[in-house]
Amino acid sequence: MKPVIKVEMVCLGNICRSPMAAAILFNKAKARNDIEIVVSSSGTSSWHTGEGAHHLSQKTWEAAGFRYHHTARQFSISSFDDVDLILAMDLTNRANILNAARTDSDRAKVKMLRSFDPTLAHIDPTSPEAEALVVPDPWGNEIETYQEVFVMVEKAVDGLITSL
Ligand code: 4NP
């Protein structure tokens, strides 16, 4: 049996950033055939629960050759019991997840996704430099913004896969 590592990507709406991060990780996880990486995502809001991914987010990961099916759901505190790593896209997501944490063990699972980008790994998410760890919200923007988000998320996911 391979060791199993469960990773949940979290943003606000669970239709743009975290499904894209999950799609990239899901497709790249095969590169680590010594471990099984189980991927999920959620949003701190319930606004889009039950919806598919935003079409520009999906179009962006499909253009990169990735296939991934997504249905939006709200972050639940049960994820603290169910997954090993909870990766926030921005500092508000991080704060909201940490507010829901019950124990130090819950809190230890919460990290910024971009902290796994080797060029950003030195940044403390509680410091004034933490803005550099944010995956900006592309919602309401054109596809170019989604493509920029894809580039930054892919770097972080590559770093994550190497670190596991
Ligand atoms: P996401 O983007 O958090 O990356 O899924 C958003 C999607 C929808 C909204 C905000 C952000 N919204 O306000 O509905």
Backbone and ligand atoms as CSV (ligand in chain L), in Angstrom:
chain,resi,resn,atom,element,x,y,z
A,1,MET,N,N,0.841,-1.212,0.000
A,1,MET,CA,C,0.000,0.000,0.000
A,1,MET,C,C,0.872,1.256,0.000
A,2,LYS,N,N,0.580,2.153,-0.908
A,2,LYS,CA,C,1.306,3.432,-0.922
A,2,LYS,C,C,0.769,4.332,0.195
A,3,PRO,N,N,1.640,5.157,0.791
A,3,PRO,CA,C,1.126,6.166,1.721
A,3,PRO,C,C,0.169,7.117,0.986
A,4,VAL,N,N,-0.894,7.518,1.672
A,4,VAL,CA,C,-1.893,8.409,1.078
A,4,VAL,C,C,-1.775,9.780,1.727
A,5,ILE,N,N,-1.704,10.815,0.902
A,5,ILE,CA,C,-1.682,12.193,1.413
A,5,ILE,C,C,-2.875,12.927,0.812
A,6,LYS,N,N,-3.688,13.497,1.683
A,6,LYS,CA,C,-4.904,14.179,1.224
A,6,LYS,C,C,-4.706,15.694,1.322
A,7,VAL,N,N,-4.981,16.361,0.218
A,7,VAL,CA,C,-4.739,17.803,0.119
A,7,VAL,C,C,-6.026,18.504,-0.305
A,8,GLU,N,N,-6.433,19.523,0.443
A,8,GLU,CA,C,-7.614,20.313,0.061
A,8,GLU,C,C,-7.188,21.744,-0.273
A,9,MET,N,N,-7.555,22.187,-1.457
A,9,MET,CA,C,-7.306,23.558,-1.902
A,9,MET,C,C,-8.529,24.407,-1.533
A,10,VAL,N,N,-8.291,25.591,-0.974
A,10,VAL,CA,C,-9.428,26.415,-0.527
A,10,VAL,C,C,-9.312,27.847,-1.038
A,11,CYS,N,N,-10.423,28.337,-1.634
A,11,CYS,CA,C,-10.515,29.757,-1.996
A,11,CYS,C,C,-11.842,30.298,-1.478
A,12,LEU,N,N,-12.367,31.332,-2.076
A,12,LEU,CA,C,-13.615,31.932,-1.591
A,12,LEU,C,C,-14.841,31.258,-2.218
A,13,GLY,N,N,-14.889,31.248,-3.552
A,13,GLY,CA,C,-16.098,30.752,-4.230
A,13,GLY,C,C,-16.047,29.291,-4.615
A,14,ASN,N,N,-14.824,28.707,-4.617
A,14,ASN,CA,C,-14.600,27.315,-5.088
A,14,ASN,C,C,-15.067,27.125,-6.537
A,15,ILE,N,N,-14.898,28.165,-7.346
A,15,ILE,CA,C,-15.171,27.993,-8.787
A,15,ILE,C,C,-13.994,28.434,-9.657
A,16,CYS,N,N,-13.081,29.261,-9.140
A,16,CYS,CA,C,-11.965,29.751,-9.972
A,16,CYS,C,C,-10.617,29.178,-9.533
A,17,ARG,N,N,-10.083,29.679,-8.398
A,17,ARG,CA,C,-8.701,29.344,-8.019
A,17,ARG,C,C,-8.534,27.939,-7.469
A,18,SER,N,N,-9.339,27.565,-6.465
A,18,SER,CA,C,-9.077,26.250,-5.839
A,18,SER,C,C,-9.403,25.074,-6.768
A,19,PRO,N,N,-10.430,25.153,-7.632
A,19,PRO,CA,C,-10.599,24.046,-8.590
A,19,PRO,C,C,-9.428,23.956,-9.564
A,20,MET,N,N,-8.881,25.120,-9.961
A,20,MET,CA,C,-7.713,25.103,-10.856
A,20,MET,C,C,-6.520,24.456,-10.147
A,21,ALA,N,N,-6.296,24.832,-8.904
A,21,ALA,CA,C,-5.186,24.241,-8.142
A,21,ALA,C,C,-5.394,22.735,-7.980
A,22,ALA,N,N,-6.636,22.332,-7.719
A,22,ALA,CA,C,-6.934,20.901,-7.570
A,22,ALA,C,C,-6.740,20.173,-8.899
A,23,ALA,N,N,-7.159,20.802,-10.000
A,23,ALA,CA,C,-7.014,20.181,-11.322
A,23,ALA,C,C,-5.538,19.962,-11.645
A,24,ILE,N,N,-4.708,20.949,-11.338
A,24,ILE,CA,C,-3.280,20.833,-11.631
A,24,ILE,C,C,-2.664,19.740,-10.755
A,25,LEU,N,N,-2.982,19.762,-9.465
A,25,LEU,CA,C,-2.410,18.747,-8.569
A,25,LEU,C,C,-2.898,17.352,-8.953
A,26,PHE,N,N,-4.184,17.225,-9.243
A,26,PHE,CA,C,-4.755,15.919,-9.608
A,26,PHE,C,C,-4.017,15.332,-10.811
A,27,ASN,N,N,-3.754,16.174,-11.792
A,27,ASN,CA,C,-3.114,15.688,-13.021
A,27,ASN,C,C,-1.621,15.442,-12.856
A,28,LYS,N,N,-0.978,16.209,-11.969
A,28,LYS,CA,C,0.471,16.067,-11.795
A,28,LYS,C,C,0.835,15.050,-10.726
A,29,ALA,N,N,-0.141,14.659,-9.922
A,29,ALA,CA,C,0.137,13.765,-8.794
A,29,ALA,C,C,0.689,12.427,-9.268
A,30,LYS,N,N,0.363,12.058,-10.502
A,30,LYS,CA,C,0.825,10.772,-11.057
A,30,LYS,C,C,2.346,10.701,-11.113
A,31,ALA,N,N,2.997,11.864,-11.159
A,31,ALA,CA,C,4.461,11.905,-11.230
A,31,ALA,C,C,5.095,11.291,-9.984
A,32,ARG,N,N,4.346,11.255,-8.882
A,32,ARG,CA,C,4.852,10.650,-7.641
A,32,ARG,C,C,4.202,9.283,-7.500
A,33,ASN,N,N,4.808,8.267,-8.127
A,33,ASN,CA,C,4.150,6.958,-8.041
A,33,ASN,C,C,4.490,6.202,-6.760
A,34,ASP,N,N,5.252,6.869,-5.855
A,34,ASP,CA,C,5.544,6.253,-4.558
A,34,ASP,C,C,4.500,6.617,-3.495
A,35,ILE,N,N,3.676,7.640,-3.779
A,35,ILE,CA,C,2.620,8.028,-2.838
A,35,ILE,C,C,1.331,8.258,-3.622
A,36,GLU,N,N,0.201,8.153,-2.908
A,36,GLU,CA,C,-1.078,8.493,-3.528
A,36,GLU,C,C,-1.513,9.847,-2.990
A,37,ILE,N,N,-1.761,10.778,-3.886
A,37,ILE,CA,C,-2.201,12.120,-3.476
A,37,ILE,C,C,-3.688,12.243,-3.788
A,38,VAL,N,N,-4.489,12.432,-2.752
A,38,VAL,CA,C,-5.938,12.578,-2.910
A,38,VAL,C,C,-6.252,14.065,-2.851
A,39,VAL,N,N,-6.945,14.550,-3.873
A,39,VAL,CA,C,-7.129,15.992,-4.054
A,39,VAL,C,C,-8.601,16.376,-3.862
A,40,SER,N,N,-8.825,17.464,-3.139
A,40,SER,CA,C,-10.171,18.035,-3.030
A,40,SER,C,C,-10.049,19.551,-3.036
A,41,SER,N,N,-11.200,20.228,-3.094
A,41,SER,CA,C,-11.178,21.685,-2.977
A,41,SER,C,C,-12.501,22.142,-2.384
A,42,SER,N,N,-12.482,23.364,-1.860
A,42,SER,CA,C,-13.698,23.935,-1.279
A,42,SER,C,C,-13.556,25.445,-1.247
A,43,GLY,N,N,-14.687,26.118,-0.924
A,43,GLY,CA,C,-14.695,27.571,-0.790
A,43,GLY,C,C,-15.152,27.943,0.608
A,44,THR,N,N,-14.646,29.059,1.120
A,44,THR,CA,C,-15.098,29.479,2.449
A,44,THR,C,C,-16.540,29.982,2.397
A,45,SER,N,N,-17.013,30.376,1.220
A,45,SER,CA,C,-18.418,30.782,1.069
A,45,SER,C,C,-19.226,29.623,0.493
A,46,SER,N,N,-20.542,29.730,0.625
A,46,SER,CA,C,-21.446,28.725,0.035
A,46,SER,C,C,-22.075,29.248,-1.256
A,47,TRP,N,N,-21.589,30.398,-1.741
A,47,TRP,CA,C,-22.273,31.101,-2.819
A,47,TRP,C,C,-22.442,30.272,-4.088
A,48,HIS,N,N,-21.500,29.407,-4.376
A,48,HIS,CA,C,-21.536,28.669,-5.655
A,48,HIS,C,C,-21.674,27.160,-5.461
A,49,THR,N,N,-22.083,26.751,-4.274
A,49,THR,CA,C,-22.215,25.318,-3.979
A,49,THR,C,C,-23.046,24.615,-5.057
A,50,GLY,N,N,-22.522,23.507,-5.541
A,50,GLY,CA,C,-23.236,22.711,-6.549
A,50,GLY,C,C,-22.908,23.086,-7.978
A,51,GLU,N,N,-22.265,24.235,-8.166
A,51,GLU,CA,C,-21.921,24.665,-9.535
A,51,GLU,C,C,-20.628,24.002,-10.002
A,52,GLY,N,N,-20.454,23.991,-11.312
A,52,GLY,CA,C,-19.180,23.566,-11.883
A,52,GLY,C,C,-18.158,24.686,-11.741
A,53,ALA,N,N,-16.959,24.411,-12.232
A,53,ALA,CA,C,-15.911,25.436,-12.218
A,53,ALA,C,C,-16.296,26.584,-13.151
A,54,HIS,N,N,-15.740,27.756,-12.872
A,54,HIS,CA,C,-15.898,28.886,-13.797
A,54,HIS,C,C,-15.330,28.484,-15.161
A,55,HIS,N,N,-16.055,28.839,-16.240
A,55,HIS,CA,C,-15.654,28.333,-17.565
A,55,HIS,C,C,-14.251,28.786,-17.956
A,56,LEU,N,N,-13.825,29.971,-17.505
A,56,LEU,CA,C,-12.474,30.430,-17.878
A,56,LEU,C,C,-11.393,29.689,-17.087
A,57,SER,N,N,-11.720,29.296,-15.877
A,57,SER,CA,C,-10.773,28.508,-15.090
A,57,SER,C,C,-10.607,27.130,-15.751
A,58,GLN,N,N,-11.733,26.501,-16.066
A,58,GLN,CA,C,-11.691,25.178,-16.703
A,58,GLN,C,C,-11.011,25.232,-18.069
A,59,LYS,N,N,-11.334,26.288,-18.826
A,59,LYS,CA,C,-10.720,26.436,-20.152
A,59,LYS,C,C,-9.201,26.538,-20.040
A,60,THR,N,N,-8.752,27.230,-18.997
A,60,THR,CA,C,-7.309,27.426,-18.798
A,60,THR,C,C,-6.619,26.110,-18.463
A,61,TRP,N,N,-7.206,25.298,-17.557
A,61,TRP,CA,C,-6.508,24.041,-17.243
A,61,TRP,C,C,-6.650,23.037,-18.385
A,62,GLU,N,N,-7.759,23.109,-19.133
A,62,GLU,CA,C,-7.903,22.189,-20.274
A,62,GLU,C,C,-6.918,22.549,-21.392
A,63,ALA,N,N,-6.648,23.843,-21.559
A,63,ALA,CA,C,-5.668,24.274,-22.574
A,63,ALA,C,C,-4.269,23.750,-22.237
A,64,ALA,N,N,-4.041,23.501,-20.943
A,64,ALA,CA,C,-2.745,22.947,-20.516
A,64,ALA,C,C,-2.738,21.423,-20.608
A,65,GLY,N,N,-3.859,20.848,-21.078
A,65,GLY,CA,C,-3.915,19.400,-21.274
A,65,GLY,C,C,-4.469,18.637,-20.087
A,66,PHE,N,N,-5.018,19.338,-19.101
A,66,PHE,CA,C,-5.514,18.673,-17.895
A,66,PHE,C,C,-7.019,18.444,-17.983
A,67,ARG,N,N,-7.449,17.313,-17.454
A,67,ARG,CA,C,-8.870,16.989,-17.355
A,67,ARG,C,C,-9.215,16.849,-15.884
A,68,TYR,N,N,-10.300,17.470,-15.485
A,68,TYR,CA,C,-10.696,17.394,-14.069
A,68,TYR,C,C,-12.159,17.788,-13.957
A,69,HIS,N,N,-12.932,16.977,-13.213
A,69,HIS,CA,C,-14.347,17.292,-12.999
A,69,HIS,C,C,-14.512,17.958,-11.632
A,70,HIS,N,N,-15.275,19.033,-11.604
A,70,HIS,CA,C,-15.416,19.789,-10.350
A,70,HIS,C,C,-16.869,20.144,-10.053
A,71,THR,N,N,-17.254,19.998,-8.796
A,71,THR,CA,C,-18.526,20.525,-8.289
A,71,THR,C,C,-18.215,21.317,-7.025
A,72,ALA,N,N,-18.659,22.578,-6.988
A,72,ALA,CA,C,-18.297,23.461,-5.869
A,72,ALA,C,C,-18.966,23.027,-4.566
A,73,ARG,N,N,-18.215,23.176,-3.476
A,73,ARG,CA,C,-18.730,22.876,-2.132
A,73,ARG,C,C,-18.109,23.858,-1.136
A,74,GLN,N,N,-18.779,23.988,-0.016
A,74,GLN,CA,C,-18.266,24.899,1.008
A,74,GLN,C,C,-17.281,24.168,1.923
A,75,PHE,N,N,-16.259,24.907,2.388
A,75,PHE,CA,C,-15.313,24.344,3.356
A,75,PHE,C,C,-16.078,23.914,4.604
A,76,SER,N,N,-15.717,22.739,5.119
A,76,SER,CA,C,-16.353,22.229,6.331
A,76,SER,C,C,-15.272,21.887,7.350
A,77,ILE,N,N,-15.566,22.079,8.638
A,77,ILE,CA,C,-14.547,21.754,9.646
A,77,ILE,C,C,-14.215,20.270,9.640
A,78,SER,N,N,-15.064,19.444,9.040
A,78,SER,CA,C,-14.737,18.008,8.950
A,78,SER,C,C,-13.469,17.780,8.131
A,79,SER,N,N,-13.109,18.760,7.301
A,79,SER,CA,C,-11.867,18.616,6.529
A,79,SER,C,C,-10.638,18.558,7.446
A,80,PHE,N,N,-10.726,19.176,8.620
A,80,PHE,CA,C,-9.591,19.084,9.548
A,80,PHE,C,C,-9.343,17.629,9.959
A,81,ASP,N,N,-10.404,16.820,9.984
A,81,ASP,CA,C,-10.269,15.401,10.327
A,81,ASP,C,C,-9.936,14.561,9.099
A,82,ASP,N,N,-10.390,15.021,7.929
A,82,ASP,CA,C,-10.338,14.169,6.735
A,82,ASP,C,C,-9.079,14.343,5.896
A,83,VAL,N,N,-8.411,15.505,5.966
A,83,VAL,CA,C,-7.275,15.738,5.075
A,83,VAL,C,C,-6.010,16.074,5.872
A,84,ASP,N,N,-4.880,15.984,5.188
A,84,ASP,CA,C,-3.586,16.231,5.827
A,84,ASP,C,C,-3.123,17.675,5.666
A,85,LEU,N,N,-3.490,18.280,4.548
A,85,LEU,CA,C,-3.034,19.641,4.245
A,85,LEU,C,C,-4.209,20.454,3.712
A,86,ILE,N,N,-4.366,21.678,4.228
A,86,ILE,CA,C,-5.428,22.586,3.780
A,86,ILE,C,C,-4.721,23.834,3.266
A,87,LEU,N,N,-4.804,24.051,1.963
A,87,LEU,CA,C,-3.971,25.081,1.333
A,87,LEU,C,C,-4.826,26.260,0.868
A,88,ALA,N,N,-4.604,27.411,1.500
A,88,ALA,CA,C,-5.382,28.613,1.215
A,88,ALA,C,C,-4.786,29.367,0.027
A,89,MET,N,N,-5.679,29.960,-0.767
A,89,MET,CA,C,-5.234,30.763,-1.908
A,89,MET,C,C,-4.893,32.186,-1.494
A,90,ASP,N,N,-5.637,32.754,-0.531
A,90,ASP,CA,C,-5.305,34.119,-0.108
A,90,ASP,C,C,-5.374,34.241,1.410
A,91,LEU,N,N,-5.029,35.421,1.901
A,91,LEU,CA,C,-4.880,35.594,3.352
A,91,LEU,C,C,-6.230,35.623,4.066
A,92,THR,N,N,-7.274,36.031,3.353
A,92,THR,CA,C,-8.611,36.006,3.961
A,92,THR,C,C,-9.095,34.569,4.084
A,93,ASN,N,N,-8.870,33.770,3.025
A,93,ASN,CA,C,-9.217,32.337,3.113
A,93,ASN,C,C,-8.488,31.724,4.316
A,94,ARG,N,N,-7.186,32.035,4.420
A,94,ARG,CA,C,-6.368,31.465,5.506
A,94,ARG,C,C,-6.947,31.840,6.870
A,95,ALA,N,N,-7.282,33.129,7.029
A,95,ALA,CA,C,-7.806,33.596,8.319
A,95,ALA,C,C,-9.134,32.914,8.640
A,96,ASN,N,N,-9.983,32.760,7.620
A,96,ASN,CA,C,-11.288,32.131,7.862
A,96,ASN,C,C,-11.141,30.653,8.226
A,97,ILE,N,N,-10.216,29.977,7.567
A,97,ILE,CA,C,-9.991,28.554,7.888
A,97,ILE,C,C,-9.435,28.439,9.305
A,98,LEU,N,N,-8.456,29.316,9.637
A,98,LEU,CA,C,-7.854,29.253,10.978
A,98,LEU,C,C,-8.878,29.587,12.058
A,99,ASN,N,N,-9.831,30.455,11.740
A,99,ASN,CA,C,-10.888,30.781,12.709
A,99,ASN,C,C,-11.743,29.561,13.033
A,100,ALA,N,N,-11.855,28.673,12.044
A,100,ALA,CA,C,-12.688,27.475,12.239
A,100,ALA,C,C,-11.908,26.339,12.905
A,101,ALA,N,N,-10.574,26.488,12.982
A,101,ALA,CA,C,-9.741,25.416,13.546
A,101,ALA,C,C,-10.039,25.249,15.033
A,102,ARG,N,N,-10.023,23.983,15.490
A,102,ARG,CA,C,-10.378,23.687,16.880
A,102,ARG,C,C,-9.148,23.435,17.748
A,103,THR,N,N,-8.085,22.957,17.118
A,103,THR,CA,C,-6.902,22.515,17.886
A,103,THR,C,C,-5.627,22.953,17.169
A,104,ASP,N,N,-4.498,22.812,17.868
A,104,ASP,CA,C,-3.201,23.097,17.238
A,104,ASP,C,C,-2.963,22.146,16.066
A,105,SER,N,N,-3.449,20.934,16.192
A,105,SER,CA,C,-3.292,19.960,15.101
A,105,SER,C,C,-4.069,20.418,13.864
A,106,ASP,N,N,-5.268,20.969,14.067
A,106,ASP,CA,C,-6.028,21.548,12.943
A,106,ASP,C,C,-5.220,22.686,12.321
A,107,ARG,N,N,-4.737,23.577,13.177
A,107,ARG,CA,C,-4.020,24.777,12.681
A,107,ARG,C,C,-2.764,24.394,11.906
A,108,ALA,N,N,-2.106,23.321,12.326
A,108,ALA,CA,C,-0.852,22.907,11.672
A,108,ALA,C,C,-1.080,22.434,10.239
A,109,LYS,N,N,-2.313,22.079,9.909
A,109,LYS,CA,C,-2.624,21.600,8.548
A,109,LYS,C,C,-2.817,22.745,7.557
A,110,VAL,N,N,-2.942,23.975,8.071
A,110,VAL,CA,C,-3.308,25.116,7.226
A,110,VAL,C,C,-2.048,25.846,6.757
A,111,LYS,N,N,-1.898,25.916,5.436
A,111,LYS,CA,C,-0.756,26.635,4.862
A,111,LYS,C,C,-1.228,27.414,3.640
A,112,MET,N,N,-0.393,28.349,3.221
A,112,MET,CA,C,-0.663,29.032,1.959
A,112,MET,C,C,-0.149,28.145,0.819
A,113,LEU,N,N,-0.940,27.961,-0.237
A,113,LEU,CA,C,-0.464,27.152,-1.368
A,113,LEU,C,C,0.876,27.664,-1.876
A,114,ARG,N,N,0.995,28.985,-2.017
A,114,ARG,CA,C,2.211,29.533,-2.641
A,114,ARG,C,C,3.451,29.409,-1.744
A,115,SER,N,N,3.270,29.027,-0.478
A,115,SER,CA,C,4.442,28.759,0.368
A,115,SER,C,C,5.240,27.576,-0.174
A,116,PHE,N,N,4.621,26.776,-1.052
A,116,PHE,CA,C,5.327,25.637,-1.664
A,116,PHE,C,C,6.067,26.024,-2.939
A,117,ASP,N,N,5.890,27.257,-3.390
A,117,ASP,CA,C,6.722,27.780,-4.487
A,117,ASP,C,C,8.105,28.037,-3.876
A,118,PRO,N,N,9.145,27.332,-4.364
A,118,PRO,CA,C,10.462,27.455,-3.716
A,118,PRO,C,C,10.972,28.894,-3.644
A,119,THR,N,N,10.540,29.754,-4.547
A,119,THR,CA,C,11.015,31.141,-4.518
A,119,THR,C,C,10.291,31.976,-3.444
A,120,LEU,N,N,9.212,31.423,-2.875
A,120,LEU,CA,C,8.416,32.158,-1.882
A,120,LEU,C,C,8.412,31.473,-0.515
A,121,ALA,N,N,9.067,30.323,-0.456
A,121,ALA,CA,C,8.973,29.464,0.735
A,121,ALA,C,C,9.483,30.139,2.007
A,122,HIS,N,N,10.329,31.161,1.846
A,122,HIS,CA,C,10.918,31.824,3.021
A,122,HIS,C,C,9.963,32.833,3.656
A,123,ILE,N,N,8.837,33.109,3.005
A,123,ILE,CA,C,7.962,34.188,3.501
A,123,ILE,C,C,7.007,33.671,4.580
A,124,ASP,N,N,7.018,34.355,5.706
A,124,ASP,CA,C,6.133,34.016,6.822
A,124,ASP,C,C,4.731,34.556,6.501
A,125,PRO,N,N,3.703,33.682,6.502
A,125,PRO,CA,C,2.350,34.154,6.152
A,125,PRO,C,C,1.756,35.152,7.130
A,126,THR,N,N,2.407,35.354,8.283
A,126,THR,CA,C,1.905,36.358,9.232
A,126,THR,C,C,2.690,37.664,9.142
A,127,SER,N,N,3.667,37.724,8.228
A,127,SER,CA,C,4.516,38.917,8.131
A,127,SER,C,C,3.939,39.918,7.123
A,128,PRO,N,N,4.477,41.146,7.114
A,128,PRO,CA,C,4.010,42.133,6.127
A,128,PRO,C,C,4.296,41.709,4.685
A,129,GLU,N,N,5.218,40.771,4.485
A,129,GLU,CA,C,5.554,40.294,3.126
A,129,GLU,C,C,4.556,39.256,2.622
A,130,ALA,N,N,3.609,38.868,3.464
A,130,ALA,CA,C,2.724,37.740,3.130
A,130,ALA,C,C,1.871,37.982,1.886
A,131,GLU,N,N,1.696,39.232,1.505
A,131,GLU,CA,C,0.902,39.534,0.304
A,131,GLU,C,C,1.486,38.816,-0.921
A,132,ALA,N,N,2.802,38.563,-0.898
A,132,ALA,CA,C,3.461,37.865,-2.017
A,132,ALA,C,C,3.012,36.411,-2.124
A,133,LEU,N,N,2.351,35.902,-1.086
A,133,LEU,CA,C,1.893,34.501,-1.091
A,133,LEU,C,C,0.471,34.353,-1.622
A,134,VAL,N,N,-0.136,35.474,-1.998
A,134,VAL,CA,C,-1.540,35.458,-2.405
A,134,VAL,C,C,-1.693,35.022,-3.864
A,135,VAL,N,N,-2.640,34.115,-4.102
A,135,VAL,CA,C,-3.111,33.847,-5.465
A,135,VAL,C,C,-4.269,34.817,-5.685
A,136,PRO,N,N,-4.099,35.826,-6.557
A,136,PRO,CA,C,-5.146,36.844,-6.682
A,136,PRO,C,C,-6.424,36.265,-7.284
A,137,ASP,N,N,-7.536,36.836,-6.852
A,137,ASP,CA,C,-8.840,36.359,-7.302
A,137,ASP,C,C,-9.082,36.805,-8.748
A,138,PRO,N,N,-9.230,35.868,-9.693
A,138,PRO,CA,C,-9.408,36.258,-11.096
A,138,PRO,C,C,-10.864,36.513,-11.469
A,139,TRP,N,N,-11.779,36.274,-10.534
A,139,TRP,CA,C,-13.210,36.316,-10.819
A,139,TRP,C,C,-13.604,37.680,-11.402
A,140,GLY,N,N,-14.284,37.683,-12.528
A,140,GLY,CA,C,-14.701,38.937,-13.164
A,140,GLY,C,C,-13.688,39.468,-14.159
A,141,ASN,N,N,-12.540,38.797,-14.272
A,141,ASN,CA,C,-11.508,39.234,-15.211
A,141,ASN,C,C,-11.515,38.377,-16.478
A,142,GLU,N,N,-10.656,38.771,-17.415
A,142,GLU,CA,C,-10.547,38.055,-18.699
A,142,GLU,C,C,-9.660,36.822,-18.546
A,143,ILE,N,N,-9.613,36.034,-19.611
A,143,ILE,CA,C,-8.883,34.758,-19.528
A,143,ILE,C,C,-7.386,34.959,-19.246
A,144,GLU,N,N,-6.836,36.108,-19.660
A,144,GLU,CA,C,-5.412,36.365,-19.408
A,144,GLU,C,C,-5.112,36.323,-17.902
A,145,THR,N,N,-6.036,36.806,-17.113
A,145,THR,CA,C,-5.846,36.799,-15.656
A,145,THR,C,C,-5.850,35.358,-15.135
A,146,TYR,N,N,-6.743,34.550,-15.693
A,146,TYR,CA,C,-6.776,33.130,-15.304
A,146,TYR,C,C,-5.474,32.437,-15.693
A,147,GLN,N,N,-4.927,32.835,-16.849
A,147,GLN,CA,C,-3.660,32.231,-17.292
A,147,GLN,C,C,-2.507,32.634,-16.375
A,148,GLU,N,N,-2.542,33.879,-15.880
A,148,GLU,CA,C,-1.516,34.320,-14.919
A,148,GLU,C,C,-1.638,33.539,-13.612
A,149,VAL,N,N,-2.874,33.348,-13.184
A,149,VAL,CA,C,-3.112,32.557,-11.973
A,149,VAL,C,C,-2.601,31.131,-12.176
A,150,PHE,N,N,-2.862,30.576,-13.352
A,150,PHE,CA,C,-2.410,29.211,-13.652
A,150,PHE,C,C,-0.892,29.097,-13.477
A,151,VAL,N,N,-0.146,30.059,-14.003
A,151,VAL,CA,C,1.318,30.007,-13.936
A,151,VAL,C,C,1.784,29.993,-12.476
A,152,MET,N,N,1.191,30.867,-11.648
A,152,MET,CA,C,1.651,30.905,-10.250
A,152,MET,C,C,1.214,29.670,-9.466
A,153,VAL,N,N,0.011,29.172,-9.781
A,153,VAL,CA,C,-0.474,27.981,-9.075
A,153,VAL,C,C,0.355,26.757,-9.486
A,154,GLU,N,N,0.695,26.662,-10.762
A,154,GLU,CA,C,1.466,25.500,-11.223
A,154,GLU,C,C,2.841,25.444,-10.535
A,155,LYS,N,N,3.486,26.597,-10.390
A,155,LYS,CA,C,4.801,26.623,-9.707
A,155,LYS,C,C,4.664,26.103,-8.277
A,156,ALA,N,N,3.602,26.551,-7.611
A,156,ALA,CA,C,3.394,26.134,-6.222
A,156,ALA,C,C,3.075,24.642,-6.152
A,157,VAL,N,N,2.264,24.152,-7.083
A,157,VAL,CA,C,1.898,22.729,-7.077
A,157,VAL,C,C,3.132,21.874,-7.364
A,158,ASP,N,N,3.977,22.310,-8.286
A,158,ASP,CA,C,5.216,21.573,-8.551
A,158,ASP,C,C,6.065,21.474,-7.277
A,159,GLY,N,N,6.169,22.597,-6.560
A,159,GLY,CA,C,6.923,22.598,-5.302
A,159,GLY,C,C,6.279,21.695,-4.257
A,160,LEU,N,N,4.956,21.718,-4.220
A,160,LEU,CA,C,4.223,20.869,-3.268
A,160,LEU,C,C,4.514,19.400,-3.551
A,161,ILE,N,N,4.423,18.996,-4.808
A,161,ILE,CA,C,4.621,17.587,-5.171
A,161,ILE,C,C,6.038,17.149,-4.808
A,162,THR,N,N,7.001,18.017,-5.017
A,162,THR,CA,C,8.384,17.696,-4.657
A,162,THR,C,C,8.543,17.559,-3.146
A,163,SER,N,N,7.775,18.352,-2.390
A,163,SER,CA,C,7.952,18.375,-0.932
A,163,SER,C,C,7.269,17.211,-0.214
A,164,LEU,N,N,6.336,16.544,-0.895
A,164,LEU,CA,C,5.542,15.502,-0.201
A,164,LEU,C,C,6.327,14.211,-0.026
L,1,4NP,P1,P,-12.664,31.957,-6.355
L,1,4NP,O1,O,-13.244,33.252,-7.111
L,1,4NP,O2,O,-12.675,32.290,-4.871
L,1,4NP,O3,O,-11.284,31.834,-6.888
L,1,4NP,O4,O,-13.581,30.808,-6.715
L,1,4NP,C1,C,-14.466,33.852,-6.789
L,1,4NP,C2,C,-15.625,33.356,-7.326
L,1,4NP,C3,C,-16.825,33.961,-7.045
L,1,4NP,C4,C,-16.858,35.064,-6.212
L,1,4NP,C5,C,-15.683,35.565,-5.676
L,1,4NP,C6,C,-14.489,34.943,-5.949
L,1,4NP,N1,N,-18.090,35.682,-5.923
L,1,4NP,O5,O,-18.078,36.799,-5.340
L,1,4NP,O6,O,-19.168,35.141,-6.252
